[in-house]
Amino acid sequence: MKPEEELKNINKLIRQFESVYRSSSDPYQLDRVSKELKRLKKYREKLESFHVIDSEELAEPQLQDELDDFPYLGDLVEQDNRSDDDAELDLFGKELLRFLLYLNFFEKEFLTFLSEKRLKLDFKHSIERDSFYHRFGSISHRLKDFKEDAARIDSFEGTHEKEMRQRSFKKKRNLFLDGDRFFRSLVKFSEDLIEDLQEDGLKCLNGNEVMEFDKLEGNKYLEGVKVEDALVKLGDFCREVV
């Protein structure tokens, strides 16, 4: 078998195991799959180091780009400098890394929008707007906690390792659940304000105001965008995440 053919087979196996790892809720299966993925990736590295691989022979046709329906994520993945072989991918998995891209973009481009300075609201919606800061902080804390646990798993053995994997899996699941609730709440929040602006504008008080940022804040996605349009963009982004 040519090295290119063997490498294609290994890549196929890796994708299959990664799919199982993303979808499984069984900590023992996750443990086995994680070890098998490490073995396969180590063998792939060895194979690539011993042979000159023709990259054209590795190319596989795709019926549809998996990110076609996720324009925000497509741009974020393209801008991201991590490769599929990075240690972070082994540690967290593709699904979580992509969720992190969403979180980072939201923090950089939308979190500052959810402030009294940028989004002027009535009393009730001001309280809801401010609550998103605290909820995002809670998600960030969960993420930090999960990362610390995930990074320590390999230092345990036997029963302790399985317990750590179970604990890590639960934290990962709770992180996704919190994130899902957070972004769904933002979808409802933005839709409510957009509907208000299309009627009497009693909830959102500055819908026609144009967003401006100073030089210290750098180039911003919402620069020059009306508040009402920024709410539309916020809703579109959050719908894509969920």
C-alpha positions as CSV (number, residue, x, y, z in Angstrom):
1,M,0.0,0.0,0.0
2,K,1.3,3.4,-0.9
3,P,2.0,5.8,2.0
4,E,-0.7,8.2,0.6
5,E,-3.3,5.5,0.7
6,E,-2.4,4.4,4.2
7,L,-2.5,8.0,5.3
8,K,-5.9,8.5,3.8
9,N,-7.2,5.4,5.7
10,I,-5.7,6.7,8.9
11,N,-7.3,10.2,8.4
12,K,-10.7,8.5,7.8
13,L,-10.4,6.5,11.0
14,I,-9.4,9.6,12.9
15,R,-12.5,11.4,11.6
16,Q,-14.7,8.5,12.6
17,F,-13.3,8.3,16.1
18,E,-13.6,12.1,16.4
19,S,-17.3,11.9,15.4
20,V,-17.8,9.2,18.1
21,Y,-16.0,11.3,20.7
22,R,-18.2,14.4,20.0
23,S,-21.5,12.4,20.1
24,S,-20.9,9.9,22.9
25,S,-22.0,10.5,26.5
26,D,-20.4,7.3,27.9
27,P,-17.3,8.3,29.9
28,Y,-15.7,4.8,29.4
29,Q,-16.2,5.0,25.6
30,L,-14.8,8.5,25.6
31,D,-11.8,7.2,27.5
32,R,-11.2,4.4,24.9
33,V,-11.8,6.7,21.9
34,S,-9.4,9.3,23.3
35,K,-6.6,6.8,23.7
36,E,-7.2,5.4,20.2
37,L,-7.2,8.9,18.7
38,K,-3.8,9.6,20.4
39,R,-2.4,6.3,19.0
40,L,-3.6,7.0,15.5
41,K,-2.4,10.6,15.5
42,K,1.0,9.5,16.8
43,Y,1.2,6.9,14.0
44,R,0.2,9.5,11.4
45,E,3.0,11.8,12.5
46,K,5.5,8.9,12.3
47,L,4.2,8.0,8.8
48,E,4.5,11.6,7.6
49,S,8.0,11.9,9.0
50,F,9.3,8.8,7.2
51,H,7.7,9.4,3.8
52,V,7.4,12.3,1.3
53,I,3.6,12.6,0.9
54,D,2.0,13.8,-2.3
55,S,-0.7,16.2,-0.9
56,E,-2.7,16.0,-4.1
57,E,-3.3,12.3,-3.6
58,L,-4.7,13.0,-0.1
59,A,-7.3,15.4,-1.4
60,E,-10.8,14.1,-1.0
61,P,-13.9,15.6,-2.8
62,Q,-16.5,17.2,-0.5
63,L,-20.2,17.4,-1.5
64,Q,-20.6,20.6,0.5
65,D,-18.4,22.7,2.8
66,E,-19.5,21.9,6.3
67,L,-19.4,25.6,7.2
68,D,-21.5,26.9,4.3
69,D,-24.5,27.3,6.6
70,F,-22.4,29.0,9.3
71,P,-21.0,32.3,7.8
72,Y,-19.7,33.7,11.1
73,L,-18.0,30.5,12.0
74,G,-16.6,30.1,8.5
75,D,-14.9,33.5,8.8
76,L,-13.7,32.8,12.3
77,V,-12.2,29.4,11.4
78,E,-10.5,31.0,8.3
79,Q,-8.9,33.6,10.6
80,D,-7.9,31.2,13.3
81,N,-4.3,30.0,13.1
82,R,-4.9,26.6,14.8
83,S,-4.6,23.5,12.8
84,D,-6.4,20.2,13.2
85,D,-3.2,18.7,14.7
86,D,-2.8,21.2,17.5
87,A,-2.7,20.0,21.1
88,E,-5.8,22.1,21.9
89,L,-7.8,20.1,19.4
90,D,-6.7,16.9,21.0
91,L,-7.5,18.3,24.4
92,F,-10.9,19.9,23.7
93,G,-12.2,18.6,20.4
94,K,-13.3,20.5,17.3
95,E,-16.9,21.2,18.6
96,L,-15.6,23.0,21.8
97,L,-12.9,24.9,19.9
98,R,-15.5,26.2,17.5
99,F,-17.7,27.2,20.4
100,L,-14.6,29.1,21.8
101,L,-14.3,31.0,18.5
102,Y,-17.9,32.1,18.9
103,L,-17.4,33.1,22.5
104,N,-14.2,35.1,21.7
105,F,-15.9,36.9,18.9
106,F,-19.0,37.7,21.0
107,E,-16.8,39.1,23.8
108,K,-14.8,41.2,21.4
109,E,-17.6,42.5,19.2
110,F,-20.9,42.3,20.9
111,L,-20.4,42.4,24.7
112,T,-19.4,46.1,24.6
113,F,-22.6,46.7,22.7
114,L,-24.6,45.4,25.7
115,S,-23.9,48.4,27.8
116,E,-25.7,51.6,28.9
117,K,-23.4,53.7,26.8
118,R,-24.2,51.8,23.6
119,L,-27.7,50.4,24.1
120,K,-30.2,52.7,25.9
121,L,-33.2,50.9,27.2
122,D,-36.2,51.2,29.5
123,F,-35.7,50.1,33.1
124,K,-36.8,46.5,32.7
125,H,-34.7,45.8,29.6
126,S,-31.7,47.6,31.1
127,I,-31.7,45.1,33.9
128,E,-31.9,42.2,31.4
129,R,-29.1,43.8,29.3
130,D,-26.8,44.1,32.3
131,S,-27.5,40.5,33.3
132,F,-25.8,39.3,30.2
133,Y,-22.5,40.6,31.5
134,H,-22.8,38.4,34.6
135,R,-24.0,35.4,32.6
136,F,-21.1,35.7,30.2
137,G,-18.7,35.9,33.2
138,S,-20.2,32.7,34.6
139,I,-19.6,30.9,31.2
140,S,-16.0,32.2,31.1
141,H,-15.5,30.9,34.6
142,R,-16.9,27.4,33.7
143,L,-14.6,27.4,30.6
144,K,-11.5,28.2,32.7
145,D,-12.5,25.5,35.2
146,F,-13.0,22.9,32.4
147,K,-9.7,23.8,30.7
148,E,-7.8,23.3,33.9
149,D,-9.4,19.8,34.5
150,A,-8.9,18.7,30.9
151,A,-5.2,19.7,31.0
152,R,-4.7,17.5,34.1
153,I,-6.4,14.3,32.9
154,D,-3.2,12.7,31.5
155,S,-1.5,13.0,34.8
156,F,-3.9,10.5,36.4
157,E,-4.1,6.8,35.9
158,G,-6.6,4.0,36.3
159,T,-9.7,4.7,38.4
160,H,-8.6,8.3,39.0
161,E,-8.3,9.0,35.3
162,K,-11.8,7.6,34.6
163,E,-13.2,9.7,37.4
164,M,-11.5,12.8,36.0
165,R,-12.8,12.1,32.5
166,Q,-16.3,11.7,33.9
167,R,-15.9,15.0,35.7
168,S,-14.5,16.7,32.7
169,F,-17.3,15.4,30.5
170,K,-20.0,16.8,32.9
171,K,-18.3,20.2,32.9
172,K,-18.1,20.2,29.2
173,R,-21.8,19.3,28.9
174,N,-22.8,22.0,31.4
175,L,-20.6,24.5,29.5
176,F,-22.5,23.8,26.3
177,L,-25.9,23.9,28.1
178,D,-25.1,27.3,29.7
179,G,-23.9,28.6,26.4
180,D,-27.0,27.5,24.6
181,R,-29.3,29.1,27.2
182,F,-27.2,32.3,27.1
183,F,-27.4,32.7,23.3
184,R,-31.1,31.7,23.1
185,S,-31.8,34.4,25.6
186,L,-30.0,36.9,23.5
187,V,-32.0,35.9,20.4
188,K,-35.2,36.6,22.3
189,F,-33.8,39.8,23.8
190,S,-32.8,41.2,20.4
191,E,-36.0,40.1,18.7
192,D,-38.1,41.9,21.4
193,L,-36.2,45.1,20.9
194,I,-36.3,45.0,17.1
195,E,-40.1,44.5,17.2
196,D,-40.3,47.4,19.6
197,L,-38.3,49.7,17.3
198,Q,-40.6,48.8,14.4
199,E,-43.6,49.9,16.5
200,D,-43.4,52.7,19.1
201,G,-39.8,52.5,20.3
202,L,-40.6,52.6,24.0
203,K,-38.1,49.9,25.1
204,C,-35.1,50.8,23.0
205,L,-34.5,54.6,23.2
206,N,-31.6,55.0,20.7
207,G,-32.4,52.7,17.8
208,N,-31.3,55.3,15.2
209,E,-28.0,56.1,16.9
210,V,-24.9,55.2,14.9
211,M,-22.2,53.2,16.7
212,E,-18.8,54.9,17.0
213,F,-15.7,53.6,18.7
214,D,-12.5,55.4,19.7
215,K,-9.1,54.5,18.4
216,L,-8.1,52.7,21.6
217,E,-10.9,50.2,21.0
218,G,-9.5,49.3,17.6
219,N,-11.5,48.3,14.5
220,K,-14.9,47.1,15.5
221,Y,-17.4,44.9,13.7
222,L,-20.3,47.3,14.6
223,E,-18.4,50.5,13.7
224,G,-20.8,52.9,11.8
225,V,-23.8,50.6,12.3
226,K,-27.1,51.9,13.6
227,V,-28.2,50.4,17.0
228,E,-31.3,48.8,15.4
229,D,-29.1,47.1,12.7
230,A,-26.6,46.1,15.4
231,L,-29.5,44.3,17.2
232,V,-30.3,42.5,13.9
233,K,-26.6,41.4,13.6
234,L,-26.6,40.3,17.3
235,G,-29.7,38.1,16.7
236,D,-28.3,36.6,13.5
237,F,-25.0,35.8,15.2
238,C,-26.7,34.2,18.3
239,R,-29.1,32.2,16.1
240,E,-26.1,30.7,14.2
241,V,-24.4,29.7,17.5
242,V,-27.5,27.8,18.7
